[in-house]
């Protein structure tokens, strides 16, 4: 199962100060697909500036899981 994900800016609120200096990203799943190729086509069709905020995550269910110890 593969996911097309969008990165969204998230600012962590610090309880001790009013500063919000810790910035990070959160992931939002936009599309889900059993194959990677359709998601790659969507990603390739996006303008370059917009494409920077998206990425493909996931794994192929037909391939065996390889775990390193």
PDB file of N, CA, C and O in Angstrom:
ATOM      1  N   UNK A   1       0.844  -1.168   0.000  1.00  0.00           N
ATOM      2  CA  UNK A   1       0.000   0.000   0.000  1.00  0.00           C
ATOM      3  C   UNK A   1       0.896   1.239   0.000  1.00  0.00           C
ATOM      4  O   UNK A   1       1.851   1.334   0.771  1.00  0.00           O
ATOM      5  N   UNK A   2       0.568   2.177  -0.874  1.00  0.00           N
ATOM      6  CA  UNK A   2       1.350   3.406  -0.985  1.00  0.00           C
ATOM      7  C   UNK A   2       0.463   4.605  -0.680  1.00  0.00           C
ATOM      8  O   UNK A   2      -0.747   4.577  -0.903  1.00  0.00           O
ATOM      9  N   UNK A   3       1.083   5.646  -0.170  1.00  0.00           N
ATOM     10  CA  UNK A   3       0.368   6.858   0.205  1.00  0.00           C
ATOM     11  C   UNK A   3       1.077   8.071  -0.384  1.00  0.00           C
ATOM     12  O   UNK A   3       2.305   8.160  -0.349  1.00  0.00           O
ATOM     13  N   UNK A   4       0.299   8.999  -0.923  1.00  0.00           N
ATOM     14  CA  UNK A   4       0.846  10.292  -1.319  1.00  0.00           C
ATOM     15  C   UNK A   4       0.582  11.212  -0.138  1.00  0.00           C
ATOM     16  O   UNK A   4      -0.568  11.450   0.232  1.00  0.00           O
ATOM     17  N   UNK A   5       1.654  11.725   0.450  1.00  0.00           N
ATOM     18  CA  UNK A   5       1.551  12.509   1.680  1.00  0.00           C
ATOM     19  C   UNK A   5       1.960  13.950   1.442  1.00  0.00           C
ATOM     20  O   UNK A   5       2.829  14.243   0.621  1.00  0.00           O
ATOM     21  N   UNK A   6       1.312  14.847   2.184  1.00  0.00           N
ATOM     22  CA  UNK A   6       1.639  16.273   2.125  1.00  0.00           C
ATOM     23  C   UNK A   6       2.246  16.676   3.457  1.00  0.00           C
ATOM     24  O   UNK A   6       1.732  16.325   4.518  1.00  0.00           O
ATOM     25  N   UNK A   7       3.339  17.413   3.392  1.00  0.00           N
ATOM     26  CA  UNK A   7       3.962  17.932   4.617  1.00  0.00           C
ATOM     27  C   UNK A   7       3.289  19.249   4.983  1.00  0.00           C
ATOM     28  O   UNK A   7       3.154  20.143   4.148  1.00  0.00           O
ATOM     29  N   UNK A   8       2.868  19.357   6.242  1.00  0.00           N
ATOM     30  CA  UNK A   8       2.264  20.589   6.727  1.00  0.00           C
ATOM     31  C   UNK A   8       3.077  21.125   7.892  1.00  0.00           C
ATOM     32  O   UNK A   8       3.474  20.375   8.784  1.00  0.00           O
ATOM     33  N   UNK A   9       3.317  22.409   7.877  1.00  0.00           N
ATOM     34  CA  UNK A   9       4.090  23.045   8.926  1.00  0.00           C
ATOM     35  C   UNK A   9       3.353  22.937  10.256  1.00  0.00           C
ATOM     36  O   UNK A   9       2.147  23.169  10.331  1.00  0.00           O
ATOM     37  N   UNK A  10       4.086  22.586  11.290  1.00  0.00           N
ATOM     38  CA  UNK A  10       3.530  22.479  12.640  1.00  0.00           C
ATOM     39  C   UNK A  10       4.483  23.187  13.590  1.00  0.00           C
ATOM     40  O   UNK A  10       5.668  22.859  13.651  1.00  0.00           O
ATOM     41  N   UNK A  11       3.966  24.151  14.324  1.00  0.00           N
ATOM     42  CA  UNK A  11       4.773  24.894  15.289  1.00  0.00           C
ATOM     43  C   UNK A  11       4.425  24.397  16.685  1.00  0.00           C
ATOM     44  O   UNK A  11       3.276  24.488  17.119  1.00  0.00           O
ATOM     45  N   UNK A  12       5.412  23.878  17.371  1.00  0.00           N
ATOM     46  CA  UNK A  12       5.214  23.323  18.712  1.00  0.00           C
ATOM     47  C   UNK A  12       5.127  24.464  19.714  1.00  0.00           C
ATOM     48  O   UNK A  12       6.008  25.322  19.767  1.00  0.00           O
ATOM     49  N   UNK A  13       4.070  24.472  20.500  1.00  0.00           N
ATOM     50  CA  UNK A  13       3.904  25.503  21.522  1.00  0.00           C
ATOM     51  C   UNK A  13       4.689  25.104  22.757  1.00  0.00           C
ATOM     52  O   UNK A  13       4.547  23.988  23.257  1.00  0.00           O
ATOM     53  N   UNK A  14       5.511  26.008  23.243  1.00  0.00           N
ATOM     54  CA  UNK A  14       6.293  25.745  24.439  1.00  0.00           C
ATOM     55  C   UNK A  14       5.596  26.392  25.629  1.00  0.00           C
ATOM     56  O   UNK A  14       5.349  27.598  25.616  1.00  0.00           O
ATOM     57  N   UNK A  15       5.274  25.609  26.657  1.00  0.00           N
ATOM     58  CA  UNK A  15       4.485  26.132  27.773  1.00  0.00           C
ATOM     59  C   UNK A  15       5.223  27.165  28.632  1.00  0.00           C
ATOM     60  O   UNK A  15       4.570  28.007  29.248  1.00  0.00           O
ATOM     61  N   UNK A  16       6.542  27.129  28.693  1.00  0.00           N
ATOM     62  CA  UNK A  16       7.288  28.024  29.569  1.00  0.00           C
ATOM     63  C   UNK A  16       7.458  29.425  28.982  1.00  0.00           C
ATOM     64  O   UNK A  16       7.607  30.394  29.726  1.00  0.00           O
ATOM     65  N   UNK A  17       7.438  29.532  27.686  1.00  0.00           N
ATOM     66  CA  UNK A  17       7.627  30.841  27.056  1.00  0.00           C
ATOM     67  C   UNK A  17       6.530  31.071  26.028  1.00  0.00           C
ATOM     68  O   UNK A  17       5.806  30.151  25.648  1.00  0.00           O
ATOM     69  N   UNK A  18       6.427  32.290  25.597  1.00  0.00           N
ATOM     70  CA  UNK A  18       5.457  32.607  24.556  1.00  0.00           C
ATOM     71  C   UNK A  18       6.057  32.423  23.163  1.00  0.00           C
ATOM     72  O   UNK A  18       5.374  32.569  22.149  1.00  0.00           O
ATOM     73  N   UNK A  19       7.342  32.101  23.140  1.00  0.00           N
ATOM     74  CA  UNK A  19       7.995  31.883  21.854  1.00  0.00           C
ATOM     75  C   UNK A  19       7.533  30.565  21.243  1.00  0.00           C
ATOM     76  O   UNK A  19       7.274  29.589  21.947  1.00  0.00           O
ATOM     77  N   UNK A  20       7.441  30.563  19.966  1.00  0.00           N
ATOM     78  CA  UNK A  20       7.116  29.332  19.244  1.00  0.00           C
ATOM     79  C   UNK A  20       8.249  29.088  18.257  1.00  0.00           C
ATOM     80  O   UNK A  20       8.115  29.297  17.051  1.00  0.00           O
ATOM     81  N   UNK A  21       9.357  28.643  18.809  1.00  0.00           N
ATOM     82  CA  UNK A  21      10.563  28.542  17.998  1.00  0.00           C
ATOM     83  C   UNK A  21      10.786  27.163  17.404  1.00  0.00           C
ATOM     84  O   UNK A  21      11.582  27.019  16.476  1.00  0.00           O
ATOM     85  N   UNK A  22      10.104  26.144  17.914  1.00  0.00           N
ATOM     86  CA  UNK A  22      10.302  24.790  17.415  1.00  0.00           C
ATOM     87  C   UNK A  22       9.315  24.532  16.278  1.00  0.00           C
ATOM     88  O   UNK A  22       8.116  24.375  16.509  1.00  0.00           O
ATOM     89  N   UNK A  23       9.830  24.491  15.053  1.00  0.00           N
ATOM     90  CA  UNK A  23       8.994  24.236  13.892  1.00  0.00           C
ATOM     91  C   UNK A  23       9.326  22.867  13.323  1.00  0.00           C
ATOM     92  O   UNK A  23      10.495  22.498  13.206  1.00  0.00           O
ATOM     93  N   UNK A  24       8.310  22.134  12.978  1.00  0.00           N
ATOM     94  CA  UNK A  24       8.496  20.808  12.410  1.00  0.00           C
ATOM     95  C   UNK A  24       7.397  20.557  11.376  1.00  0.00           C
ATOM     96  O   UNK A  24       6.605  21.453  11.085  1.00  0.00           O
ATOM     97  N   UNK A  25       7.346  19.360  10.827  1.00  0.00           N
ATOM     98  CA  UNK A  25       6.359  19.002   9.819  1.00  0.00           C
ATOM     99  C   UNK A  25       5.473  17.875  10.320  1.00  0.00           C
ATOM    100  O   UNK A  25       5.919  17.005  11.068  1.00  0.00           O
ATOM    101  N   UNK A  26       4.240  17.900   9.911  1.00  0.00           N
ATOM    102  CA  UNK A  26       3.314  16.791  10.137  1.00  0.00           C
ATOM    103  C   UNK A  26       2.910  16.241   8.784  1.00  0.00           C
ATOM    104  O   UNK A  26       2.889  16.949   7.778  1.00  0.00           O
ATOM    105  N   UNK A  27       2.591  14.964   8.791  1.00  0.00           N
ATOM    106  CA  UNK A  27       2.219  14.287   7.553  1.00  0.00           C
ATOM    107  C   UNK A  27       0.706  14.156   7.454  1.00  0.00           C
ATOM    108  O   UNK A  27       0.047  13.743   8.408  1.00  0.00           O
ATOM    109  N   UNK A  28       0.158  14.509   6.292  1.00  0.00           N
ATOM    110  CA  UNK A  28      -1.265  14.306   6.008  1.00  0.00           C
ATOM    111  C   UNK A  28      -1.353  13.427   4.767  1.00  0.00           C
ATOM    112  O   UNK A  28      -0.779  13.758   3.730  1.00  0.00           O
ATOM    113  N   UNK A  29      -2.070  12.309   4.868  1.00  0.00           N
ATOM    114  CA  UNK A  29      -2.228  11.419   3.726  1.00  0.00           C
ATOM    115  C   UNK A  29      -3.304  11.982   2.810  1.00  0.00           C
ATOM    116  O   UNK A  29      -4.418  12.280   3.242  1.00  0.00           O
ATOM    117  N   UNK A  30      -2.948  12.123   1.525  1.00  0.00           N
ATOM    118  CA  UNK A  30      -3.856  12.709   0.555  1.00  0.00           C
ATOM    119  C   UNK A  30      -4.498  11.620  -0.306  1.00  0.00           C
ATOM    120  O   UNK A  30      -5.715  11.611  -0.495  1.00  0.00           O
ATOM    121  N   UNK A  31      -3.677  10.701  -0.827  1.00  0.00           N
ATOM    122  CA  UNK A  31      -4.163   9.608  -1.661  1.00  0.00           C
ATOM    123  C   UNK A  31      -3.588   8.286  -1.175  1.00  0.00           C
ATOM    124  O   UNK A  31      -2.499   8.237  -0.604  1.00  0.00           O
ATOM    125  N   UNK A  32      -4.341   7.215  -1.413  1.00  0.00           N
ATOM    126  CA  UNK A  32      -3.902   5.867  -1.104  1.00  0.00           C
ATOM    127  C   UNK A  32      -4.081   5.019  -2.356  1.00  0.00           C
ATOM    128  O   UNK A  32      -5.083   5.141  -3.060  1.00  0.00           O
ATOM    129  N   UNK A  33      -3.102   4.159  -2.628  1.00  0.00           N
ATOM    130  CA  UNK A  33      -3.181   3.310  -3.811  1.00  0.00           C
ATOM    131  C   UNK A  33      -2.376   2.032  -3.571  1.00  0.00           C
ATOM    132  O   UNK A  33      -1.407   2.035  -2.812  1.00  0.00           O
ATOM    133  N   UNK A  34      -2.778   0.955  -4.214  1.00  0.00           N
ATOM    134  CA  UNK A  34      -2.065  -0.312  -4.073  1.00  0.00           C
ATOM    135  C   UNK A  34      -0.763  -0.313  -4.866  1.00  0.00           C
ATOM    136  O   UNK A  34       0.156  -1.070  -4.553  1.00  0.00           O
ATOM    137  N   UNK A  35      -0.681   0.539  -5.899  1.00  0.00           N
ATOM    138  CA  UNK A  35       0.525   0.608  -6.729  1.00  0.00           C
ATOM    139  C   UNK A  35       1.153   1.991  -6.631  1.00  0.00           C
ATOM    140  O   UNK A  35       0.462   2.989  -6.423  1.00  0.00           O
ATOM    141  N   UNK A  36       2.456   2.036  -6.782  1.00  0.00           N
ATOM    142  CA  UNK A  36       3.195   3.295  -6.670  1.00  0.00           C
ATOM    143  C   UNK A  36       3.064   4.165  -7.932  1.00  0.00           C
ATOM    144  O   UNK A  36       3.067   5.392  -7.832  1.00  0.00           O
ATOM    145  N   UNK A  37       2.951   3.554  -9.093  1.00  0.00           N
ATOM    146  CA  UNK A  37       2.994   4.278 -10.361  1.00  0.00           C
ATOM    147  C   UNK A  37       1.925   5.369 -10.510  1.00  0.00           C
ATOM    148  O   UNK A  37       2.258   6.475 -10.936  1.00  0.00           O
ATOM    149  N   UNK A  38       0.637   5.100 -10.173  1.00  0.00           N
ATOM    150  CA  UNK A  38      -0.349   6.191 -10.291  1.00  0.00           C
ATOM    151  C   UNK A  38      -0.031   7.391  -9.402  1.00  0.00           C
ATOM    152  O   UNK A  38      -0.256   8.536  -9.796  1.00  0.00           O
ATOM    153  N   UNK A  39       0.488   7.132  -8.214  1.00  0.00           N
ATOM    154  CA  UNK A  39       0.851   8.235  -7.316  1.00  0.00           C
ATOM    155  C   UNK A  39       2.044   9.007  -7.869  1.00  0.00           C
ATOM    156  O   UNK A  39       2.114  10.229  -7.739  1.00  0.00           O
ATOM    157  N   UNK A  40       2.976   8.296  -8.483  1.00  0.00           N
ATOM    158  CA  UNK A  40       4.141   8.956  -9.082  1.00  0.00           C
ATOM    159  C   UNK A  40       3.707   9.850 -10.239  1.00  0.00           C
ATOM    160  O   UNK A  40       4.275  10.925 -10.432  1.00  0.00           O
ATOM    161  N   UNK A  41       2.699   9.417 -11.017  1.00  0.00           N
ATOM    162  CA  UNK A  41       2.183  10.243 -12.114  1.00  0.00           C
ATOM    163  C   UNK A  41       1.554  11.525 -11.584  1.00  0.00           C
ATOM    164  O   UNK A  41       1.737  12.595 -12.165  1.00  0.00           O
ATOM    165  N   UNK A  42       0.815  11.422 -10.484  1.00  0.00           N
ATOM    166  CA  UNK A  42       0.223  12.615  -9.856  1.00  0.00           C
ATOM    167  C   UNK A  42       1.327  13.556  -9.396  1.00  0.00           C
ATOM    168  O   UNK A  42       1.250  14.766  -9.611  1.00  0.00           O
ATOM    169  N   UNK A  43       2.341  13.007  -8.771  1.00  0.00           N
ATOM    170  CA  UNK A  43       3.454  13.804  -8.260  1.00  0.00           C
ATOM    171  C   UNK A  43       4.214  14.476  -9.403  1.00  0.00           C
ATOM    172  O   UNK A  43       4.593  15.642  -9.295  1.00  0.00           O
ATOM    173  N   UNK A  44       4.436  13.752 -10.484  1.00  0.00           N
ATOM    174  CA  UNK A  44       5.163  14.306 -11.636  1.00  0.00           C
ATOM    175  C   UNK A  44       4.376  15.397 -12.344  1.00  0.00           C
ATOM    176  O   UNK A  44       4.971  16.283 -12.958  1.00  0.00           O
ATOM    177  N   UNK A  45       3.047  15.353 -12.271  1.00  0.00           N
ATOM    178  CA  UNK A  45       2.211  16.356 -12.940  1.00  0.00           C
ATOM    179  C   UNK A  45       2.145  17.674 -12.163  1.00  0.00           C
ATOM    180  O   UNK A  45       1.704  18.686 -12.708  1.00  0.00           O
ATOM    181  N   UNK A  46       2.573  17.674 -10.912  1.00  0.00           N
ATOM    182  CA  UNK A  46       2.524  18.884 -10.083  1.00  0.00           C
ATOM    183  C   UNK A  46       3.636  19.858 -10.476  1.00  0.00           C
ATOM    184  O   UNK A  46       4.705  19.440 -10.919  1.00  0.00           O
ATOM    185  N   UNK A  47       3.380  21.159 -10.311  1.00  0.00           N
ATOM    186  CA  UNK A  47       4.468  22.128 -10.486  1.00  0.00           C
ATOM    187  C   UNK A  47       5.566  21.869  -9.452  1.00  0.00           C
ATOM    188  O   UNK A  47       5.301  21.349  -8.369  1.00  0.00           O
ATOM    189  N   UNK A  48       6.791  22.236  -9.798  1.00  0.00           N
ATOM    190  CA  UNK A  48       7.940  21.913  -8.943  1.00  0.00           C
ATOM    191  C   UNK A  48       7.823  22.504  -7.543  1.00  0.00           C
ATOM    192  O   UNK A  48       8.159  21.839  -6.563  1.00  0.00           O
ATOM    193  N   UNK A  49       7.351  23.741  -7.438  1.00  0.00           N
ATOM    194  CA  UNK A  49       7.232  24.363  -6.107  1.00  0.00           C
ATOM    195  C   UNK A  49       6.226  23.622  -5.229  1.00  0.00           C
ATOM    196  O   UNK A  49       6.431  23.501  -4.021  1.00  0.00           O
ATOM    197  N   UNK A  50       5.158  23.133  -5.818  1.00  0.00           N
ATOM    198  CA  UNK A  50       4.155  22.396  -5.056  1.00  0.00           C
ATOM    199  C   UNK A  50       4.661  20.988  -4.728  1.00  0.00           C
ATOM    200  O   UNK A  50       4.361  20.455  -3.659  1.00  0.00           O
ATOM    201  N   UNK A  51       5.421  20.392  -5.634  1.00  0.00           N
ATOM    202  CA  UNK A  51       5.929  19.033  -5.460  1.00  0.00           C
ATOM    203  C   UNK A  51       6.858  18.916  -4.254  1.00  0.00           C
ATOM    204  O   UNK A  51       6.996  17.833  -3.687  1.00  0.00           O
ATOM    205  N   UNK A  52       7.495  20.015  -3.856  1.00  0.00           N
ATOM    206  CA  UNK A  52       8.415  19.993  -2.714  1.00  0.00           C
ATOM    207  C   UNK A  52       7.716  19.602  -1.417  1.00  0.00           C
ATOM    208  O   UNK A  52       8.363  19.103  -0.496  1.00  0.00           O
ATOM    209  N   UNK A  53       6.409  19.821  -1.331  1.00  0.00           N
ATOM    210  CA  UNK A  53       5.666  19.528  -0.097  1.00  0.00           C
ATOM    211  C   UNK A  53       5.050  18.129  -0.078  1.00  0.00           C
ATOM    212  O   UNK A  53       4.423  17.743   0.908  1.00  0.00           O
ATOM    213  N   UNK A  54       5.221  17.373  -1.152  1.00  0.00           N
ATOM    214  CA  UNK A  54       4.611  16.053  -1.251  1.00  0.00           C
ATOM    215  C   UNK A  54       5.678  14.977  -1.371  1.00  0.00           C
ATOM    216  O   UNK A  54       6.773  15.232  -1.871  1.00  0.00           O
ATOM    217  N   UNK A  55       5.358  13.773  -0.912  1.00  0.00           N
ATOM    218  CA  UNK A  55       6.234  12.619  -1.075  1.00  0.00           C
ATOM    219  C   UNK A  55       5.401  11.346  -1.019  1.00  0.00           C
ATOM    220  O   UNK A  55       4.264  11.351  -0.546  1.00  0.00           O
ATOM    221  N   UNK A  56       5.982  10.259  -1.506  1.00  0.00           N
ATOM    222  CA  UNK A  56       5.294   8.969  -1.509  1.00  0.00           C
ATOM    223  C   UNK A  56       5.867   8.116  -0.390  1.00  0.00           C
ATOM    224  O   UNK A  56       7.082   7.999  -0.232  1.00  0.00           O
ATOM    225  N   UNK A  57       4.973   7.529   0.375  1.00  0.00           N
ATOM    226  CA  UNK A  57       5.353   6.687   1.499  1.00  0.00           C
ATOM    227  C   UNK A  57       4.653   5.340   1.340  1.00  0.00           C
ATOM    228  O   UNK A  57       3.592   5.261   0.721  1.00  0.00           O
ATOM    229  N   UNK A  58       5.235   4.294   1.891  1.00  0.00           N
ATOM    230  CA  UNK A  58       4.561   3.010   1.873  1.00  0.00           C
ATOM    231  C   UNK A  58       5.464   1.878   1.434  1.00  0.00           C
ATOM    232  O   UNK A  58       6.684   2.028   1.365  1.00  0.00           O
ATOM    233  N   UNK A  59       4.855   0.748   1.141  1.00  0.00           N
ATOM    234  CA  UNK A  59       5.596  -0.455   0.777  1.00  0.00           C
ATOM    235  C   UNK A  59       4.744  -1.306  -0.151  1.00  0.00           C
ATOM    236  O   UNK A  59       3.521  -1.171  -0.194  1.00  0.00           O
ATOM    237  N   UNK A  60       5.404  -2.178  -0.889  1.00  0.00           N
ATOM    238  CA  UNK A  60       4.730  -3.089  -1.796  1.00  0.00           C
ATOM    239  C   UNK A  60       4.346  -4.341  -1.021  1.00  0.00           C
ATOM    240  O   UNK A  60       5.219  -5.017  -0.476  1.00  0.00           O
ATOM    241  N   UNK A  61       3.059  -4.663  -0.960  1.00  0.00           N
ATOM    242  CA  UNK A  61       2.593  -5.806  -0.182  1.00  0.00           C
ATOM    243  C   UNK A  61       3.039  -7.144  -0.781  1.00  0.00           C
ATOM    244  O   UNK A  61       3.090  -8.149  -0.072  1.00  0.00           O
ATOM    245  N   UNK A  62       3.363  -7.165  -2.090  1.00  0.00           N
ATOM    246  CA  UNK A  62       3.790  -8.401  -2.741  1.00  0.00           C
ATOM    247  C   UNK A  62       5.238  -8.741  -2.434  1.00  0.00           C
ATOM    248  O   UNK A  62       5.635  -9.902  -2.531  1.00  0.00           O
ATOM    249  N   UNK A  63       6.026  -7.747  -2.067  1.00  0.00           N
ATOM    250  CA  UNK A  63       7.439  -7.985  -1.773  1.00  0.00           C
ATOM    251  C   UNK A  63       7.584  -8.442  -0.326  1.00  0.00           C
ATOM    252  O   UNK A  63       6.866  -7.960   0.550  1.00  0.00           O
ATOM    253  N   UNK A  64       8.494  -9.357  -0.070  1.00  0.00           N
ATOM    254  CA  UNK A  64       8.683  -9.806   1.314  1.00  0.00           C
ATOM    255  C   UNK A  64       9.296  -8.693   2.167  1.00  0.00           C
ATOM    256  O   UNK A  64      10.098  -7.891   1.687  1.00  0.00           O
ATOM    257  N   UNK A  65       8.903  -8.664   3.432  1.00  0.00           N
ATOM    258  CA  UNK A  65       9.462  -7.688   4.362  1.00  0.00           C
ATOM    259  C   UNK A  65      10.880  -8.078   4.712  1.00  0.00           C
ATOM    260  O   UNK A  65      11.136  -9.215   5.107  1.00  0.00           O
ATOM    261  N   UNK A  66      11.789  -7.158   4.573  1.00  0.00           N
ATOM    262  CA  UNK A  66      13.187  -7.405   4.931  1.00  0.00           C
ATOM    263  C   UNK A  66      13.487  -6.607   6.179  1.00  0.00           C
ATOM    264  O   UNK A  66      13.427  -5.377   6.166  1.00  0.00           O
ATOM    265  N   UNK A  67      13.807  -7.292   7.243  1.00  0.00           N
ATOM    266  CA  UNK A  67      14.125  -6.611   8.499  1.00  0.00           C
ATOM    267  C   UNK A  67      15.572  -6.895   8.850  1.00  0.00           C
ATOM    268  O   UNK A  67      16.035  -8.034   8.804  1.00  0.00           O
ATOM    269  N   UNK A  68      16.264  -5.841   9.196  1.00  0.00           N
ATOM    270  CA  UNK A  68      17.663  -6.025   9.621  1.00  0.00           C
ATOM    271  C   UNK A  68      17.718  -6.009  11.147  1.00  0.00           C
ATOM    272  O   UNK A  68      16.997  -5.253  11.799  1.00  0.00           O
ATOM    273  N   UNK A  69      18.577  -6.847  11.700  1.00  0.00           N
ATOM    274  CA  UNK A  69      18.711  -6.930  13.155  1.00  0.00           C
ATOM    275  C   UNK A  69      20.031  -6.344  13.583  1.00  0.00           C
ATOM    276  O   UNK A  69      20.337  -6.318  14.775  1.00  0.00           O
TER     277      UNK A  69
END
